[in-house]
Amino acid sequence: MAIVEISCVEVWREISNYVESDISAELRERMNAHFKTCAHCTAILNGTRNVIELVGDGRVFQLPEGFSTRLYQKLQKRP
Amino acid sequence: MKNPADAEEVAQEAVLKAFSNLCRFRAESKFSTWLLQITYNEARMKIRKDRRHLYESIDGQSENENGDFWPTDYADWRPIPSELLEQKEVRKAIQDAINSLSPNHREVLVLRDLQHLSMKEITTILGISEASVKCRLQRARLVLRESLAPGLDGFWGRGEPYRKVRPW
């Protein structure tokens, strides 16, 4: 059976759910078919994946130096 | 919190508050979810106290903010080598991009993509529906992609040779 085409706007609306694998098999198939022919949406998919990878890397946000010591001091001072 | 000193104050106050209220923890959720819930409440209280005029933008359901966001930059990224994150300026670029998001979008992105919490945990902490979390997450990721995309500075569009406008 032929795959029902999907527009770029519909793809953008679902791209986050696509990355999360939180879409139906039918929608995934339609989006996969779209990515094969649409360089713009493929770029956005790759960029979205890059964003998730970058944000998720533990090195981006690290506790400031001395945080634990200061917290420990506050815990000791508490009534 | 955009200010590191405020962020530390909120984080430490949240730990102190959790410590003092340990007997109230009912194990209905994971301890980390409970602690994050306290932390988010502390952060909201601090922001309200310091900047009352932002009250609406923190809790309000702005139509614009929750509407669709469509990309305008289609630059494809080269794969980013993980070791680039050792560079301070790369981390700073990502931190600035996250800080530029609205509070509603920043909090879902941080909880999901930074803290790797489940949808259920996020709905518990923020007290919003799963549909709202997904909607905000979709927008947050696309906005962030747009602000970090290598072609955003316009060199691609102007036909000029690619200049290294991002640290990667």
gemmi code that builds the backbone of each chain (N, CA, C; Angstrom):
import gemmi

chains = {
    "A": [
        ("MET", (0.839, -1.194, 0.000), (0.000, 0.000, 0.000), (0.883, 1.255, 0.000)),
        ("ALA", (0.491, 2.253, -0.773), (1.299, 3.469, -0.887), (1.286, 4.244, 0.429)),
        ("ILE", (2.431, 4.869, 0.726), (2.531, 5.671, 1.954), (1.902, 7.042, 1.705)),
        ("VAL", (1.055, 7.467, 2.647), (0.416, 8.778, 2.521), (1.459, 9.853, 2.804)),
        ("GLU", (1.607, 10.789, 1.894), (2.621, 11.833, 2.050), (2.343, 12.709, 3.265)),
        ("ILE", (3.396, 13.292, 3.798), (3.272, 14.160, 4.968), (3.981, 15.483, 4.644)),
        ("SER", (3.443, 16.582, 5.109), (4.036, 17.893, 4.791), (5.181, 18.210, 5.750)),
        ("CYS", (6.006, 19.185, 5.368), (7.117, 19.613, 6.225), (6.575, 20.114, 7.572)),
        ("VAL", (5.498, 20.886, 7.530), (4.942, 21.445, 8.774), (4.523, 20.325, 9.721)),
        ("GLU", (3.894, 19.293, 9.185), (3.498, 18.154, 10.038), (4.729, 17.445, 10.601)),
        ("VAL", (5.766, 17.359, 9.776), (7.004, 16.717, 10.236), (7.615, 17.515, 11.380)),
        ("TRP", (7.661, 18.856, 11.244), (8.251, 19.687, 12.302), (7.464, 19.545, 13.596)),
        ("ARG", (6.145, 19.433, 13.450), (5.291, 19.334, 14.643), (5.576, 18.034, 15.403)),
        ("GLU", (6.002, 17.005, 14.686), (6.195, 15.686, 15.314), (7.659, 15.313, 15.502)),
        ("ILE", (8.563, 16.205, 15.109), (9.972, 15.796, 15.048), (10.538, 15.423, 16.425)),
        ("SER", (10.070, 16.145, 17.441), (10.536, 15.860, 18.792), (10.025, 14.486, 19.244)),
        ("ASN", (8.758, 14.193, 18.948), (8.197, 12.887, 19.296), (8.862, 11.769, 18.484)),
        ("TYR", (9.251, 12.094, 17.238), (9.948, 11.117, 16.384), (11.268, 10.714, 17.047)),
        ("VAL", (12.013, 11.719, 17.507), (13.306, 11.453, 18.147), (13.105, 10.627, 19.419)),
        ("GLU", (11.998, 10.866, 20.100), (11.694, 10.132, 21.341), (11.102, 8.747, 21.058)),
        ("SER", (10.897, 8.425, 19.772), (10.194, 7.186, 19.375), (8.815, 7.120, 20.006)),
        ("ASP", (8.169, 8.270, 20.080), (6.860, 8.340, 20.718), (5.782, 8.663, 19.668)),
        ("ILE", (5.830, 7.927, 18.570), (4.821, 8.101, 17.518), (4.408, 6.726, 17.011)),
        ("SER", (3.304, 6.676, 16.291), (2.820, 5.384, 15.780), (3.747, 4.885, 14.668)),
        ("ALA", (3.694, 3.591, 14.425), (4.514, 2.987, 13.368), (4.148, 3.584, 12.009)),
        ("GLU", (2.879, 3.871, 11.839), (2.414, 4.414, 10.553), (2.999, 5.814, 10.320)),
        ("LEU", (2.979, 6.640, 11.372), (3.519, 7.997, 11.245), (5.026, 7.955, 11.035)),
        ("ARG", (5.693, 7.052, 11.730), (7.146, 6.921, 11.572), (7.495, 6.576, 10.125)),
        ("GLU", (6.707, 5.687, 9.549), (6.961, 5.278, 8.164), (6.778, 6.469, 7.214)),
        ("ARG", (5.745, 7.260, 7.482), (5.490, 8.431, 6.630), (6.618, 9.452, 6.785)),
        ("MET", (7.071, 9.637, 8.024), (8.156, 10.605, 8.253), (9.468, 10.105, 7.640)),
        ("ASN", (9.735, 8.810, 7.760), (10.949, 8.238, 7.162), (10.956, 8.474, 5.658)),
        ("ALA", (9.799, 8.277, 5.040), (9.694, 8.483, 3.589), (9.956, 9.960, 3.257)),
        ("HIS", (9.463, 10.848, 4.104), (9.655, 12.287, 3.881), (11.140, 12.660, 4.007)),
        ("PHE", (11.810, 12.120, 5.025), (13.224, 12.460, 5.241), (14.093, 12.043, 4.047)),
        ("LYS", (13.661, 10.979, 3.352), (14.454, 10.487, 2.215), (14.497, 11.515, 1.088)),
        ("THR", (13.471, 12.356, 1.019), (13.405, 13.279, -0.118), (13.524, 14.753, 0.294)),
        ("CYS", (13.489, 15.049, 1.604), (13.496, 16.456, 2.027), (14.769, 16.769, 2.824)),
        ("ALA", (15.677, 17.512, 2.186), (16.955, 17.836, 2.837), (16.745, 18.782, 4.016)),
        ("HIS", (15.762, 19.688, 3.906), (15.509, 20.646, 4.990), (15.078, 19.914, 6.262)),
        ("CYS", (14.121, 19.026, 6.117), (13.626, 18.306, 7.314), (14.694, 17.372, 7.874)),
        ("THR", (15.507, 16.802, 6.981), (16.593, 15.941, 7.465), (17.590, 16.780, 8.272)),
        ("ALA", (17.855, 18.008, 7.785), (18.768, 18.908, 8.508), (18.194, 19.233, 9.886)),
        ("ILE", (16.905, 19.465, 9.932), (16.275, 19.809, 11.217), (16.290, 18.598, 12.155)),
        ("LEU", (16.080, 17.420, 11.591), (16.154, 16.196, 12.406), (17.564, 16.026, 12.985)),
        ("ASN", (18.572, 16.175, 12.126), (19.957, 16.025, 12.599), (20.296, 17.074, 13.655)),
        ("GLY", (19.846, 18.300, 13.412), (20.104, 19.383, 14.366), (19.416, 19.132, 15.693)),
        ("THR", (18.195, 18.622, 15.645), (17.456, 18.333, 16.882), (18.190, 17.252, 17.680)),
        ("ARG", (18.672, 16.245, 16.953), (19.431, 15.180, 17.646), (20.717, 15.740, 18.252)),
        ("ASN", (21.369, 16.639, 17.511), (22.593, 17.262, 18.039), (22.306, 18.043, 19.307)),
        ("VAL", (21.198, 18.785, 19.282), (20.811, 19.593, 20.447), (20.623, 18.695, 21.662)),
        ("ILE", (19.906, 17.586, 21.482), (19.636, 16.680, 22.603), (20.947, 16.101, 23.143)),
        ("GLU", (21.853, 15.772, 22.205), (23.132, 15.200, 22.629), (23.969, 16.234, 23.397)),
        ("LEU", (23.973, 17.467, 22.885), (24.767, 18.519, 23.529), (24.233, 18.866, 24.913)),
        ("VAL", (22.906, 19.057, 24.987), (22.296, 19.450, 26.265), (22.483, 18.325, 27.295)),
        ("GLY", (22.403, 17.089, 26.813), (22.459, 15.943, 27.727), (23.851, 15.611, 28.224)),
        ("ASP", (24.857, 16.249, 27.644), (26.216, 15.955, 28.074), (26.479, 16.601, 29.431)),
        ("GLY", (26.921, 15.815, 30.361), (27.107, 16.290, 31.738), (28.103, 17.431, 31.882)),
        ("ARG", (28.910, 17.670, 30.830), (29.941, 18.709, 30.961), (29.391, 20.117, 30.764)),
        ("VAL", (28.175, 20.228, 30.171), (27.644, 21.566, 29.867), (27.319, 22.335, 31.144)),
        ("PHE", (26.682, 21.654, 32.072), (26.367, 22.302, 33.354), (27.038, 21.526, 34.471)),
        ("GLN", (27.963, 22.189, 35.125), (28.642, 21.526, 36.238), (28.442, 22.360, 37.496)),
        ("LEU", (28.469, 21.681, 38.618), (28.310, 22.411, 39.877), (29.485, 23.370, 40.065)),
        ("PRO", (29.211, 24.574, 40.553), (30.321, 25.503, 40.763), (31.280, 24.982, 41.837)),
        ("GLU", (32.517, 25.422, 41.720), (33.530, 24.978, 42.673), (33.130, 25.376, 44.096)),
        ("GLY", (33.254, 24.483, 45.018), (32.966, 24.793, 46.422), (31.497, 24.634, 46.791)),
        ("PHE", (30.658, 24.212, 45.843), (29.217, 24.088, 46.106), (28.954, 23.135, 47.277)),
        ("SER", (29.585, 21.977, 47.219), (29.328, 20.965, 48.250), (29.788, 21.451, 49.625)),
        ("THR", (30.936, 22.114, 49.651), (31.455, 22.616, 50.936), (30.490, 23.633, 51.530)),
        ("ARG", (30.026, 24.553, 50.676), (29.101, 25.593, 51.164), (27.793, 24.969, 51.645)),
        ("LEU", (27.320, 23.962, 50.914), (26.078, 23.300, 51.312), (26.262, 22.586, 52.655)),
        ("TYR", (27.398, 21.926, 52.791), (27.685, 21.203, 54.033), (27.732, 22.171, 55.221)),
        ("GLN", (28.333, 23.355, 54.980), (28.408, 24.362, 56.054), (27.007, 24.835, 56.447)),
        ("LYS", (26.155, 25.028, 55.449), (24.774, 25.469, 55.744), (24.022, 24.389, 56.521)),
        ("LEU", (24.247, 23.121, 56.125), (23.572, 22.019, 56.816), (24.000, 21.955, 58.275)),
        ("GLN", (25.274, 22.243, 58.531), (25.781, 22.196, 59.910), (25.215, 23.339, 60.756)),
        ("LYS", (24.954, 24.487, 60.066), (24.483, 25.669, 60.798), (22.997, 25.613, 61.090)),
        ("ARG", (22.260, 24.736, 60.380), (20.803, 24.767, 60.521), (20.385, 24.417, 61.964)),
        ("PRO", (19.340, 25.059, 62.439), (18.943, 24.862, 63.839), (18.460, 23.433, 64.099)),
    ],
    "B": [
        ("MET", (16.918, 29.773, 36.740), (17.634, 30.922, 37.268), (18.768, 31.247, 36.291)),
        ("LYS", (18.878, 32.522, 35.960), (19.933, 32.890, 35.018), (21.204, 33.305, 35.737)),
        ("ASN", (21.048, 33.678, 36.998), (22.192, 34.146, 37.762), (22.766, 32.980, 38.582)),
        ("PRO", (24.056, 32.657, 38.407), (24.640, 31.498, 39.100), (24.501, 31.581, 40.620)),
        ("ALA", (24.629, 32.801, 41.177), (24.535, 32.940, 42.638), (23.105, 32.621, 43.101)),
        ("ASP", (22.096, 33.103, 42.342), (20.700, 32.799, 42.681), (20.428, 31.299, 42.548)),
        ("ALA", (20.987, 30.709, 41.485), (20.779, 29.272, 41.250), (21.338, 28.465, 42.421)),
        ("GLU", (22.519, 28.862, 42.883), (23.123, 28.140, 44.009), (22.284, 28.327, 45.272)),
        ("GLU", (21.820, 29.551, 45.486), (21.017, 29.817, 46.678), (19.746, 28.953, 46.667)),
        ("VAL", (19.087, 28.911, 45.503), (17.857, 28.126, 45.377), (18.140, 26.638, 45.599)),
        ("ALA", (19.213, 26.142, 44.957), (19.552, 24.721, 45.076), (19.839, 24.360, 46.524)),
        ("GLN", (20.582, 25.233, 47.209), (20.947, 24.927, 48.590), (19.737, 25.048, 49.526)),
        ("GLU", (18.909, 26.051, 49.288), (17.695, 26.192, 50.095), (16.793, 24.966, 49.927)),
        ("ALA", (16.732, 24.473, 48.690), (15.882, 23.303, 48.410), (16.388, 22.077, 49.163)),
        ("VAL", (17.703, 21.899, 49.176), (18.270, 20.746, 49.897), (18.002, 20.891, 51.389)),
        ("LEU", (18.183, 22.104, 51.909), (17.936, 22.334, 53.342), (16.477, 22.071, 53.688)),
        ("LYS", (15.589, 22.548, 52.802), (14.161, 22.355, 53.044), (13.796, 20.867, 52.998)),
        ("ALA", (14.359, 20.162, 52.026), (14.091, 18.729, 51.919), (14.603, 18.006, 53.164)),
        ("PHE", (15.780, 18.409, 53.610), (16.396, 17.794, 54.781), (15.517, 17.984, 56.019)),
        ("SER", (14.969, 19.204, 56.147), (14.124, 19.497, 57.309), (12.762, 18.805, 57.223)),
        ("ASN", (12.367, 18.437, 56.004), (11.027, 17.841, 55.821), (11.085, 16.381, 55.398)),
        ("LEU", (12.192, 15.749, 55.712), (12.352, 14.355, 55.285), (11.188, 13.464, 55.728)),
        ("CYS", (10.652, 13.767, 56.917), (9.565, 12.934, 57.449), (8.304, 13.043, 56.578)),
        ("ARG", (8.236, 14.085, 55.741), (7.055, 14.258, 54.889), (7.180, 13.507, 53.565)),
        ("PHE", (8.361, 12.973, 53.288), (8.541, 12.247, 52.038), (7.822, 10.909, 52.135)),
        ("ARG", (6.828, 10.729, 51.267), (5.961, 9.555, 51.374), (6.328, 8.414, 50.413)),
        ("ALA", (7.388, 8.600, 49.668), (7.816, 7.581, 48.700), (6.750, 7.289, 47.647)),
        ("GLU", (5.878, 8.280, 47.406), (4.906, 8.109, 46.311), (5.591, 8.368, 44.974)),
        ("SER", (6.684, 9.084, 45.038), (7.515, 9.284, 43.846), (8.950, 9.007, 44.255)),
        ("LYS", (9.854, 9.062, 43.250), (11.260, 8.841, 43.588), (11.747, 10.021, 44.436)),
        ("PHE", (12.770, 9.798, 45.242), (13.288, 10.877, 46.081), (13.763, 12.046, 45.214)),
        ("SER", (14.417, 11.709, 44.082), (14.938, 12.780, 43.211), (13.804, 13.637, 42.650)),
        ("THR", (12.659, 13.008, 42.351), (11.510, 13.770, 41.830), (11.001, 14.726, 42.899)),
        ("TRP", (10.914, 14.222, 44.122), (10.445, 15.038, 45.252), (11.390, 16.223, 45.470)),
        ("LEU", (12.696, 15.941, 45.433), (13.684, 17.005, 45.647), (13.613, 18.047, 44.524)),
        ("LEU", (13.434, 17.582, 43.289), (13.339, 18.525, 42.169), (12.074, 19.367, 42.256)),
        ("GLN", (11.010, 18.741, 42.749), (9.750, 19.480, 42.920), (9.964, 20.635, 43.914)),
        ("ILE", (10.631, 20.338, 45.002), (10.933, 21.378, 46.004), (11.821, 22.454, 45.378)),
        ("THR", (12.804, 22.012, 44.596), (13.734, 22.968, 43.976), (12.995, 23.907, 43.019)),
        ("TYR", (12.093, 23.346, 42.205), (11.342, 24.186, 41.268), (10.432, 25.164, 42.007)),
        ("ASN", (9.841, 24.706, 43.090), (9.000, 25.623, 43.873), (9.829, 26.749, 44.470)),
        ("GLU", (11.014, 26.399, 44.965), (11.919, 27.409, 45.523), (12.292, 28.429, 44.450)),
        ("ALA", (12.621, 27.906, 43.248), (13.034, 28.795, 42.149), (11.900, 29.740, 41.778)),
        ("ARG", (10.705, 29.210, 41.698), (9.552, 30.058, 41.336), (9.321, 31.138, 42.394)),
        ("MET", (9.428, 30.731, 43.662), (9.210, 31.704, 44.737), (10.255, 32.808, 44.679)),
        ("LYS", (11.486, 32.409, 44.404), (12.574, 33.402, 44.360), (12.345, 34.373, 43.202)),
        ("ILE", (11.971, 33.833, 42.057), (11.768, 34.711, 40.891), (10.596, 35.656, 41.154)),
        ("ARG", (9.531, 35.130, 41.731), (8.368, 35.980, 42.023), (8.745, 37.093, 42.997)),
        ("LYS", (9.528, 36.706, 43.996), (9.917, 37.662, 45.027), (10.807, 38.763, 44.427)),
        ("ASP", (11.766, 38.336, 43.613), (12.733, 39.299, 43.067), (12.173, 40.118, 41.911)),
        ("ARG", (11.343, 39.497, 41.102), (10.893, 40.180, 39.886), (9.418, 39.922, 39.669)),
        ("ARG", (8.607, 40.636, 40.390), (7.168, 40.381, 40.367), (6.559, 40.565, 38.984)),
        ("HIS", (7.168, 41.427, 38.188), (6.591, 41.679, 36.863), (6.712, 40.464, 35.941)),
        ("LEU", (7.535, 39.500, 36.339), (7.672, 38.309, 35.498), (6.663, 37.227, 35.880)),
        ("TYR", (5.863, 37.509, 36.889), (4.913, 36.518, 37.393), (4.109, 35.872, 36.266)),
        ("GLU", (3.588, 36.702, 35.409), (2.741, 36.198, 34.324), (3.500, 35.253, 33.399)),
        ("SER", (4.748, 35.680, 33.071), (5.461, 34.875, 32.093), (5.931, 33.540, 32.669)),
        ("ILE", (5.968, 33.443, 33.997), (6.392, 32.180, 34.591), (5.230, 31.196, 34.606)),
        ("ASP", (4.076, 31.656, 35.022), (2.962, 30.730, 35.184), (1.921, 30.847, 34.082)),
        ("GLY", (1.965, 31.931, 33.358), (0.929, 32.157, 32.355), (1.069, 31.222, 31.168)),
        ("GLN", (-0.021, 30.978, 30.497), (-0.005, 30.131, 29.313), (-0.047, 31.058, 28.096)),
        ("SER", (1.083, 31.620, 27.781), (1.101, 32.535, 26.649), (0.782, 31.789, 25.358)),
        ("GLU", (-0.147, 32.324, 24.612), (-0.557, 31.657, 23.376), (0.613, 31.562, 22.394)),
        ("ASN", (1.366, 32.671, 22.325), (2.497, 32.672, 21.404), (3.529, 31.610, 21.772)),
        ("GLU", (3.796, 31.559, 23.073), (4.826, 30.629, 23.516), (4.437, 29.177, 23.277)),
        ("ASN", (3.154, 28.903, 23.342), (2.744, 27.511, 23.191), (2.289, 27.184, 21.772)),
        ("GLY", (2.334, 28.172, 20.904), (1.970, 27.924, 19.518), (3.108, 27.210, 18.800)),
        ("ASP", (2.876, 26.928, 17.533), (3.906, 26.223, 16.768), (5.108, 27.123, 16.514)),
        ("PHE", (6.260, 26.512, 16.439), (7.469, 27.240, 16.074), (8.018, 26.598, 14.810)),
        ("TRP", (8.168, 27.398, 13.774), (8.682, 26.819, 12.522), (10.113, 27.264, 12.269)),
        ("PRO", (10.976, 26.319, 11.934), (12.374, 26.665, 11.677), (12.506, 27.583, 10.457)),
        ("THR", (13.509, 28.433, 10.488), (13.785, 29.273, 9.322), (15.195, 29.017, 8.805)),
        ("ASP", (15.964, 28.283, 9.560), (17.341, 27.998, 9.176), (17.465, 26.504, 8.901)),
        ("TYR", (17.897, 26.162, 7.706), (17.944, 24.742, 7.337), (19.366, 24.204, 7.216)),
        ("ALA", (20.286, 24.929, 7.826), (21.670, 24.461, 7.749), (21.803, 23.109, 8.431)),
        ("ASP", (22.474, 22.201, 7.754), (22.705, 20.896, 8.371), (24.008, 20.989, 9.161)),
        ("TRP", (24.043, 20.284, 10.255), (25.239, 20.316, 11.093), (26.137, 19.163, 10.731)),
        ("ARG", (27.417, 19.459, 10.840), (28.329, 18.330, 10.772), (28.251, 17.649, 12.139)),
        ("PRO", (28.569, 16.372, 12.209), (28.550, 15.756, 13.543), (29.497, 16.508, 14.470)),
        ("ILE", (29.085, 16.688, 15.694), (29.895, 17.449, 16.638), (30.742, 16.499, 17.473)),
        ("PRO", (32.046, 16.600, 17.334), (32.878, 15.695, 18.146), (32.669, 15.991, 19.624)),
        ("SER", (32.507, 14.939, 20.372), (32.206, 15.072, 21.786), (33.290, 15.863, 22.538)),
        ("GLU", (34.551, 15.728, 22.058), (35.638, 16.390, 22.800), (35.555, 17.923, 22.739)),
        ("LEU", (34.759, 18.436, 21.779), (34.603, 19.897, 21.700), (33.961, 20.463, 22.967)),
        ("LEU", (33.200, 19.623, 23.649), (32.557, 20.103, 24.872), (33.566, 20.379, 25.991)),
        ("GLU", (34.816, 19.973, 25.760), (35.863, 20.324, 26.720), (36.154, 21.819, 26.643)),
        ("GLN", (35.781, 22.436, 25.508), (36.064, 23.868, 25.342), (35.032, 24.707, 26.068)),
        ("LYS", (35.544, 25.663, 26.829), (34.678, 26.509, 27.645), (33.684, 27.287, 26.782)),
        ("GLU", (34.170, 27.796, 25.619), (33.280, 28.629, 24.798), (32.139, 27.827, 24.180)),
        ("VAL", (32.387, 26.547, 23.941), (31.315, 25.700, 23.403), (30.247, 25.505, 24.475)),
        ("ARG", (30.696, 25.228, 25.678), (29.729, 25.045, 26.776), (28.967, 26.342, 27.026)),
        ("LYS", (29.681, 27.464, 26.921), (29.056, 28.772, 27.153), (27.987, 29.045, 26.075)),
        ("ALA", (28.278, 28.696, 24.827), (27.321, 28.923, 23.735), (26.034, 28.144, 23.997)),
        ("ILE", (26.184, 26.910, 24.477), (25.002, 26.082, 24.757), (24.243, 26.628, 25.970)),
        ("GLN", (24.991, 27.011, 27.003), (24.340, 27.570, 28.202), (23.563, 28.840, 27.852)),
        ("ASP", (24.171, 29.707, 27.039), (23.501, 30.959, 26.660), (22.231, 30.664, 25.860)),
        ("ALA", (22.322, 29.682, 24.962), (21.153, 29.344, 24.138), (20.027, 28.815, 25.030)),
        ("ILE", (20.361, 27.988, 26.014), (19.346, 27.452, 26.931), (18.762, 28.593, 27.772)),
        ("ASN", (19.623, 29.479, 28.233), (19.145, 30.604, 29.055), (18.247, 31.554, 28.280)),
        ("SER", (18.387, 31.565, 26.966), (17.568, 32.487, 26.171), (16.146, 31.947, 25.963)),
        ("LEU", (15.919, 30.679, 26.315), (14.556, 30.126, 26.201), (13.654, 30.753, 27.267)),
        ("SER", (12.347, 30.736, 27.029), (11.415, 31.219, 28.055), (11.446, 30.228, 29.226)),
        ("PRO", (11.083, 30.679, 30.434), (11.140, 29.763, 31.591), (10.359, 28.467, 31.367)),
        ("ASN", (9.173, 28.568, 30.764), (8.351, 27.372, 30.522), (9.065, 26.347, 29.655)),
        ("HIS", (9.741, 26.845, 28.632), (10.407, 25.926, 27.707), (11.739, 25.440, 28.265)),
        ("ARG", (12.401, 26.333, 28.991), (13.692, 25.945, 29.563), (13.513, 24.816, 30.568)),
        ("GLU", (12.468, 24.914, 31.395), (12.331, 23.899, 32.455), (12.040, 22.501, 31.901)),
        ("VAL", (11.217, 22.404, 30.857), (10.973, 21.056, 30.312), (12.224, 20.516, 29.629)),
        ("LEU", (12.942, 21.400, 28.931), (14.160, 20.949, 28.252), (15.203, 20.466, 29.257)),
        ("VAL", (15.358, 21.228, 30.331), (16.349, 20.854, 31.346), (15.964, 19.526, 32.005)),
        ("LEU", (14.678, 19.385, 32.346), (14.256, 18.154, 33.026), (14.370, 16.930, 32.118)),
        ("ARG", (14.045, 17.109, 30.835), (14.061, 15.964, 29.929), (15.461, 15.680, 29.359)),
        ("ASP", (16.060, 16.695, 28.756), (17.294, 16.447, 28.001), (18.561, 16.562, 28.845)),
        ("LEU", (18.465, 17.304, 29.947), (19.647, 17.430, 30.809), (19.574, 16.436, 31.966)),
        ("GLN", (18.401, 16.405, 32.609), (18.254, 15.506, 33.769), (17.779, 14.109, 33.365)),
        ("HIS", (17.340, 13.963, 32.128), (16.875, 12.672, 31.591), (15.739, 12.063, 32.415)),
        ("LEU", (14.818, 12.901, 32.865), (13.670, 12.390, 33.623), (12.606, 11.859, 32.667)),
        ("SER", (11.742, 10.990, 33.189), (10.663, 10.443, 32.361), (9.554, 11.495, 32.240)),
        ("MET", (8.684, 11.280, 31.256), (7.554, 12.200, 31.073), (6.723, 12.277, 32.363)),
        ("LYS", (6.525, 11.121, 32.988), (5.694, 11.064, 34.188), (6.324, 11.902, 35.314)),
        ("GLU", (7.625, 11.771, 35.460), (8.308, 12.545, 36.503), (8.183, 14.049, 36.234)),
        ("ILE", (8.301, 14.420, 34.964), (8.217, 15.850, 34.617), (6.817, 16.390, 34.888)),
        ("THR", (5.790, 15.607, 34.545), (4.419, 16.077, 34.802), (4.188, 16.230, 36.308)),
        ("THR", (4.785, 15.349, 37.104), (4.648, 15.439, 38.568), (5.328, 16.699, 39.097)),
        ("ILE", (6.533, 16.946, 38.631), (7.304, 18.096, 39.143), (6.659, 19.416, 38.738)),
        ("LEU", (6.255, 19.503, 37.483), (5.749, 20.788, 36.980), (4.238, 20.944, 37.145)),
        ("GLY", (3.553, 19.835, 37.404), (2.102, 19.903, 37.578), (1.377, 20.282, 36.290)),
        ("ILE", (1.895, 19.833, 35.150), (1.223, 20.083, 33.867), (1.004, 18.748, 33.157)),
        ("SER", (0.160, 18.769, 32.115), (-0.170, 17.518, 31.421), (0.996, 17.056, 30.547)),
        ("GLU", (0.946, 15.770, 30.188), (1.992, 15.220, 29.318), (1.949, 15.900, 27.950)),
        ("ALA", (0.741, 16.224, 27.498), (0.616, 16.901, 26.191), (1.327, 18.249, 26.225)),
        ("SER", (1.190, 18.975, 27.346), (1.861, 20.281, 27.467), (3.377, 20.109, 27.505)),
        ("VAL", (3.829, 19.069, 28.210), (5.279, 18.823, 28.277), (5.814, 18.575, 26.871)),
        ("LYS", (5.117, 17.720, 26.112), (5.591, 17.382, 24.764), (5.589, 18.602, 23.855)),
        ("CYS", (4.557, 19.404, 23.994), (4.427, 20.595, 23.162), (5.562, 21.582, 23.454)),
        ("ARG", (5.827, 21.807, 24.736), (6.898, 22.738, 25.123), (8.274, 22.183, 24.735)),
        ("LEU", (8.417, 20.861, 24.870), (9.701, 20.234, 24.547), (9.996, 20.363, 23.054)),
        ("GLN", (8.966, 20.161, 22.256), (9.129, 20.263, 20.804), (9.608, 21.664, 20.442)),
        ("ARG", (8.945, 22.649, 21.013), (9.307, 24.037, 20.710), (10.710, 24.377, 21.243)),
        ("ALA", (10.985, 23.945, 22.477), (12.286, 24.252, 23.080), (13.428, 23.687, 22.229)),
        ("ARG", (13.254, 22.452, 21.761), (14.325, 21.826, 20.977), (14.513, 22.534, 19.632)),
        ("LEU", (13.403, 22.897, 19.011), (13.512, 23.566, 17.707), (14.109, 24.969, 17.852)),
        ("VAL", (13.718, 25.677, 18.907), (14.272, 27.025, 19.128), (15.778, 26.920, 19.394)),
        ("LEU", (16.136, 25.932, 20.198), (17.552, 25.745, 20.528), (18.355, 25.356, 19.284)),
        ("ARG", (17.795, 24.484, 18.486), (18.463, 24.092, 17.236), (18.677, 25.313, 16.354)),
        ("GLU", (17.643, 26.137, 16.309), (17.718, 27.338, 15.476), (18.812, 28.290, 15.978)),
        ("SER", (18.900, 28.441, 17.309), (19.891, 29.398, 17.807), (21.315, 28.842, 17.757)),
        ("LEU", (21.448, 27.514, 17.691), (22.794, 26.942, 17.624), (23.187, 26.500, 16.215)),
        ("ALA", (22.236, 26.551, 15.275), (22.533, 26.068, 13.924), (23.672, 26.871, 13.303)),
        ("PRO", (24.575, 26.198, 12.603), (25.767, 26.890, 12.099), (25.476, 27.963, 11.069)),
        ("GLY", (24.336, 27.907, 10.415), (24.080, 28.888, 9.363), (23.298, 30.100, 9.811)),
        ("LEU", (22.974, 30.158, 11.064), (22.068, 31.204, 11.543), (22.609, 32.610, 11.317)),
        ("ASP", (23.912, 32.741, 11.370), (24.506, 34.069, 11.247), (24.371, 34.639, 9.841)),
        ("GLY", (23.846, 33.880, 8.924), (23.503, 34.435, 7.625), (24.541, 34.224, 6.534)),
        ("PHE", (25.634, 33.579, 6.844), (26.666, 33.417, 5.822), (26.210, 32.509, 4.688)),
        ("TRP", (25.387, 31.542, 5.021), (24.904, 30.625, 3.990), (23.964, 31.380, 3.059)),
        ("GLY", (23.064, 32.126, 3.698), (22.044, 32.821, 2.934), (22.633, 33.898, 2.034)),
        ("ARG", (23.717, 34.525, 2.469), (24.297, 35.622, 1.684), (25.245, 35.108, 0.604)),
        ("GLY", (25.392, 33.808, 0.528), (26.246, 33.238, -0.500), (27.732, 33.406, -0.219)),
        ("GLU", (28.032, 33.853, 0.990), (29.442, 34.011, 1.327), (30.022, 32.659, 1.708)),
        ("PRO", (31.317, 32.512, 1.578), (31.899, 31.231, 1.962), (31.653, 30.976, 3.444)),
        ("TYR", (31.483, 29.732, 3.779), (31.200, 29.366, 5.171), (32.308, 29.851, 6.079)),
        ("ARG", (31.931, 30.604, 7.070), (32.904, 31.033, 8.061), (32.575, 30.313, 9.350)),
        ("LYS", (33.577, 30.033, 10.088), (33.321, 29.274, 11.309), (32.655, 30.183, 12.330)),
        ("VAL", (31.339, 30.215, 12.278), (30.605, 31.125, 13.160), (30.283, 30.482, 14.499)),
        ("ARG", (30.432, 29.198, 14.577), (30.238, 28.506, 15.848), (31.551, 27.820, 16.207)),
        ("PRO", (31.717, 27.524, 17.483), (32.981, 26.886, 17.859), (33.134, 25.491, 17.251)),
        ("TRP", (32.054, 24.896, 16.718), (32.227, 23.574, 16.101), (32.209, 23.704, 14.595)),
    ],
}
model = gemmi.Model(1)
for chain_id, residues in chains.items():
    chain = gemmi.Chain(chain_id)
    for i, (resn, *xyz) in enumerate(residues, 1):
        res = gemmi.Residue()
        res.name, res.seqid = resn, gemmi.SeqId(i, " ")
        for name, pos in zip(("N", "CA", "C"), xyz):
            atom = gemmi.Atom()
            atom.name, atom.element = name, gemmi.Element(name[0])
            atom.pos, atom.b_iso = gemmi.Position(*pos), 0.0
            res.add_atom(atom)
        chain.add_residue(res)
    model.add_chain(chain)
structure = gemmi.Structure()
structure.add_model(model)
structure.setup_entities()
